[in-house]
């Protein structure tokens, strides 16, 4: 699975980095859920002063999603011959 990261400055001028954001096709059944939860997570980080500067979207999703959905989304595909 491909992941992306996002860096921005919040209202207070703190530099915030969110990493491990999954890249999904628009026809994926989890696309909308990831998109909406990412907006909620970023708005929370943007509007309040933060103690940390780096956040994992994967860890956030682990707390907010149901466990079967989380496993389906983040399970790693095994490649043949280390390809």
N, CA and C atoms as a LAMMPS dump frame, in Angstrom:
ITEM: TIMESTEP
0
ITEM: NUMBER OF ATOMS
249
ITEM: BOX BOUNDS ff ff ff
-5.0000000000000000e+02 5.0000000000000000e+02
-5.0000000000000000e+02 5.0000000000000000e+02
-5.0000000000000000e+02 5.0000000000000000e+02
ITEM: ATOMS id mol type element x y z
1 1 1 N 0.847 -1.172 0
2 1 2 C 0 0 0
3 1 3 C 0.892 1.236 0
4 2 1 N 0.462 2.24 -0.713
5 2 2 C 1.177 3.51 -0.739
6 2 3 C 0.646 4.434 0.338
7 3 1 N 1.545 5.198 0.924
8 3 2 C 1.176 6.166 1.94
9 3 3 C 1.68 7.545 1.528
10 4 1 N 1.008 8.556 1.999
11 4 2 C 1.47 9.919 1.769
12 4 3 C 1.554 10.628 3.111
13 5 1 N 2.217 11.782 3.112
14 5 2 C 2.307 12.584 4.33
15 5 3 C 1.892 14.01 4.002
16 6 1 N 1.563 14.754 5.048
17 6 2 C 1.052 16.104 4.89
18 6 3 C 1.678 16.985 5.963
19 7 1 N 2.183 18.146 5.555
20 7 2 C 2.746 19.109 6.499
21 7 3 C 2.012 20.432 6.352
22 8 1 N 1.715 21.064 7.479
23 8 2 C 1.043 22.358 7.465
24 8 3 C 1.329 23.081 8.77
25 9 1 N 1.004 24.357 8.797
26 9 2 C 1.112 25.146 10.022
27 9 3 C -0.285 25.395 10.543
28 10 1 N -0.459 25.222 11.851
29 10 2 C -1.783 25.437 12.437
30 10 3 C -1.983 26.914 12.75
31 11 1 N -3.085 27.245 13.365
32 11 2 C -3.454 28.627 13.676
33 11 3 C -2.393 29.306 14.542
34 12 1 N -1.717 28.552 15.382
35 12 2 C -0.744 29.091 16.317
36 12 3 C 0.666 29.138 15.734
37 13 1 N 0.827 28.761 14.472
38 13 2 C 2.124 28.81 13.808
39 13 3 C 2.991 27.589 14.015
40 14 1 N 2.469 26.559 14.651
41 14 2 C 3.232 25.327 14.86
42 14 3 C 3.224 24.497 13.577
43 15 1 N 4.354 23.925 13.233
44 15 2 C 4.44 23.061 12.067
45 15 3 C 4.001 21.658 12.466
46 16 1 N 3.002 21.129 11.789
47 16 2 C 2.421 19.815 12.088
48 16 3 C 2.644 18.904 10.885
49 17 1 N 3.031 17.657 11.146
50 17 2 C 3.201 16.662 10.095
51 17 3 C 2.319 15.46 10.402
52 18 1 N 1.532 15.062 9.42
53 18 2 C 0.692 13.865 9.516
54 18 3 C 1.23 12.879 8.484
55 19 1 N 1.588 11.681 8.918
56 19 2 C 2.141 10.693 8.004
57 19 3 C 1.341 9.402 8.065
58 20 1 N 1.652 8.476 7.166
59 20 2 C 0.961 7.188 7.006
60 20 3 C -0.506 7.375 6.616
61 21 1 N -0.754 8.272 5.693
62 21 2 C -2.096 8.454 5.14
63 21 3 C -2.205 7.534 3.929
64 22 1 N -3.128 6.587 3.918
65 22 2 C -3.214 5.649 2.79
66 22 3 C -3.71 6.335 1.512
67 23 1 N -3.142 5.919 0.394
68 23 2 C -3.567 6.409 -0.917
69 23 3 C -4.502 5.362 -1.5
70 24 1 N -5.745 5.76 -1.763
71 24 2 C -6.762 4.839 -2.269
72 24 3 C -7.351 5.362 -3.574
73 25 1 N -7.832 4.436 -4.407
74 25 2 C -8.546 4.824 -5.609
75 25 3 C -9.925 5.342 -5.23
76 26 1 N -10.52 6.152 -6.097
77 26 2 C -11.836 6.723 -5.786
78 26 3 C -12.934 5.664 -5.74
79 27 1 N -12.744 4.543 -6.4
80 27 2 C -13.777 3.5 -6.379
81 27 3 C -13.615 2.528 -5.212
82 28 1 N -12.624 2.737 -4.369
83 28 2 C -12.418 1.9 -3.198
84 28 3 C -13.533 2.163 -2.18
85 29 1 N -13.994 1.119 -1.515
86 29 2 C -15.104 1.265 -0.567
87 29 3 C -14.713 2.075 0.673
88 30 1 N -13.422 2.209 0.978
89 30 2 C -12.973 2.962 2.148
90 30 3 C -12.561 4.399 1.815
91 31 1 N -12.615 4.784 0.564
92 31 2 C -12.144 6.104 0.15
93 31 3 C -12.877 7.229 0.889
94 32 1 N -14.19 7.185 0.899
95 32 2 C -14.973 8.248 1.528
96 32 3 C -14.719 8.313 3.032
97 33 1 N -14.668 7.157 3.688
98 33 2 C -14.454 7.115 5.136
99 33 3 C -13.078 7.694 5.493
100 34 1 N -12.047 7.344 4.738
101 34 2 C -10.709 7.864 4.999
102 34 3 C -10.667 9.367 4.738
103 35 1 N -11.303 9.807 3.673
104 35 2 C -11.32 11.226 3.324
105 35 3 C -11.99 12.064 4.421
106 36 1 N -13.124 11.628 4.904
107 36 2 C -13.861 12.377 5.933
108 36 3 C -13.105 12.359 7.26
109 37 1 N -12.607 11.194 7.662
110 37 2 C -11.868 11.112 8.93
111 37 3 C -10.572 11.926 8.883
112 38 1 N -9.939 11.984 7.725
113 38 2 C -8.741 12.801 7.583
114 38 3 C -9.072 14.285 7.741
115 39 1 N -10.183 14.729 7.173
116 39 2 C -10.604 16.123 7.34
117 39 3 C -10.876 16.445 8.813
118 40 1 N -11.537 15.547 9.508
119 40 2 C -11.826 15.753 10.932
120 40 3 C -10.528 15.813 11.739
121 41 1 N -9.6 14.903 11.459
122 41 2 C -8.329 14.855 12.17
123 41 3 C -7.513 16.126 11.936
124 42 1 N -7.442 16.576 10.695
125 42 2 C -6.668 17.776 10.372
126 42 3 C -7.308 19.015 10.985
127 43 1 N -8.633 19.106 10.969
128 43 2 C -9.28 20.273 11.578
129 43 3 C -9.045 20.3 13.087
130 44 1 N -8.989 19.143 13.739
131 44 2 C -8.676 19.079 15.165
132 44 3 C -7.252 19.573 15.417
133 45 1 N -6.307 19.113 14.589
134 45 2 C -4.916 19.538 14.758
135 45 3 C -4.715 21.005 14.411
136 46 1 N -5.482 21.519 13.472
137 46 2 C -5.317 22.892 12.998
138 46 3 C -5.806 23.927 14.007
139 47 1 N -6.868 23.616 14.716
140 47 2 C -7.519 24.61 15.566
141 47 3 C -7.073 24.618 17.02
142 48 1 N -6.262 23.668 17.453
143 48 2 C -5.856 23.606 18.857
144 48 3 C -4.337 23.529 18.953
145 49 1 N -3.747 24.156 19.982
146 49 2 C -2.287 24.031 20.143
147 49 3 C -1.924 22.584 20.453
148 50 1 N -0.838 22.099 19.86
149 50 2 C -0.447 20.7 19.989
150 50 3 C 0.881 20.59 20.731
151 51 1 N 1.045 19.489 21.465
152 51 2 C 2.294 19.223 22.164
153 51 3 C 3.319 18.583 21.231
154 52 1 N 2.863 17.719 20.34
155 52 2 C 3.758 17.037 19.41
156 52 3 C 3.708 17.74 18.058
157 53 1 N 4.676 17.409 17.193
158 53 2 C 4.68 17.986 15.863
159 53 3 C 4.425 16.941 14.778
160 54 1 N 4.518 15.655 15.122
161 54 2 C 4.292 14.573 14.157
162 54 3 C 3.193 13.647 14.662
163 55 1 N 2.282 13.306 13.762
164 55 2 C 1.163 12.435 14.109
165 55 3 C 1.012 11.361 13.045
166 56 1 N 0.681 10.16 13.463
167 56 2 C 0.449 9.05 12.556
168 56 3 C -1.05 8.909 12.317
169 57 1 N -1.452 9.001 11.05
170 57 2 C -2.861 8.809 10.726
171 57 3 C -3.266 7.351 10.951
172 58 1 N -2.329 6.463 10.803
173 58 2 C -2.617 5.047 11.027
174 58 3 C -2.998 4.787 12.484
175 59 1 N -2.272 5.392 13.423
176 59 2 C -2.594 5.239 14.84
177 59 3 C -3.939 5.885 15.173
178 60 1 N -4.209 7.022 14.58
179 60 2 C -5.502 7.689 14.777
180 60 3 C -6.634 6.795 14.272
181 61 1 N -6.431 6.188 13.097
182 61 2 C -7.453 5.304 12.522
183 61 3 C -7.673 4.07 13.383
184 62 1 N -6.615 3.594 14.003
185 62 2 C -6.738 2.413 14.867
186 62 3 C -7.689 2.687 16.026
187 63 1 N -7.657 3.914 16.545
188 63 2 C -8.541 4.273 17.655
189 63 3 C -9.959 4.578 17.205
190 64 1 N -10.144 5.097 16.001
191 64 2 C -11.447 5.602 15.571
192 64 3 C -12.257 4.635 14.71
193 65 1 N -11.609 3.697 14.035
194 65 2 C -12.315 2.774 13.143
195 65 3 C -12.64 1.468 13.858
196 66 1 N -13.604 0.755 13.315
197 66 2 C -13.857 -0.585 13.843
198 66 3 C -12.693 -1.485 13.436
199 67 1 N -12.406 -2.478 14.244
200 67 2 C -11.226 -3.305 14.026
201 67 3 C -11.253 -4.067 12.697
202 68 1 N -12.356 -4.664 12.275
203 68 2 C -12.362 -5.351 10.974
204 68 3 C -12.097 -4.395 9.804
205 69 1 N -12.642 -3.179 9.862
206 69 2 C -12.377 -2.196 8.811
207 69 3 C -10.912 -1.785 8.807
208 70 1 N -10.357 -1.594 9.985
209 70 2 C -8.951 -1.221 10.095
210 70 3 C -8.06 -2.31 9.495
211 71 1 N -8.335 -3.562 9.807
212 71 2 C -7.53 -4.665 9.275
213 71 3 C -7.644 -4.755 7.76
214 72 1 N -8.847 -4.586 7.234
215 72 2 C -9.028 -4.639 5.781
216 72 3 C -8.274 -3.511 5.086
217 73 1 N -8.283 -2.362 5.678
218 73 2 C -7.648 -1.205 5.058
219 73 3 C -6.131 -1.267 5.121
220 74 1 N -5.573 -1.614 6.275
221 74 2 C -4.141 -1.526 6.473
222 74 3 C -3.398 -2.858 6.376
223 75 1 N -4.052 -3.913 5.986
224 75 2 C -3.311 -5.168 5.874
225 75 3 C -2.286 -5.052 4.745
226 76 1 N -1.17 -5.65 4.982
227 76 2 C -0.086 -5.572 4.017
228 76 3 C -0.209 -6.72 3.026
229 77 1 N -0.06 -6.401 1.75
230 77 2 C -0.064 -7.434 0.722
231 77 3 C 1.346 -7.993 0.613
232 78 1 N 1.436 -9.302 0.556
233 78 2 C 2.741 -9.918 0.442
234 78 3 C 3.083 -10.053 -1.036
235 79 1 N 4.308 -9.693 -1.371
236 79 2 C 4.763 -9.744 -2.753
237 79 3 C 5.627 -10.985 -2.96
238 80 1 N 5.543 -11.536 -4.157
239 80 2 C 6.347 -12.697 -4.49
240 80 3 C 7.767 -12.27 -4.802
241 81 1 N 8.722 -12.998 -4.311
242 81 2 C 10.147 -12.785 -4.605
243 81 3 C 10.596 -11.375 -4.258
244 82 1 N 10.055 -10.807 -3.179
245 82 2 C 10.453 -9.477 -2.703
246 82 3 C 10.288 -8.386 -3.761
247 83 1 N 9.319 -8.526 -4.62
248 83 2 C 9.118 -7.515 -5.676
249 83 3 C 8.339 -6.334 -5.152
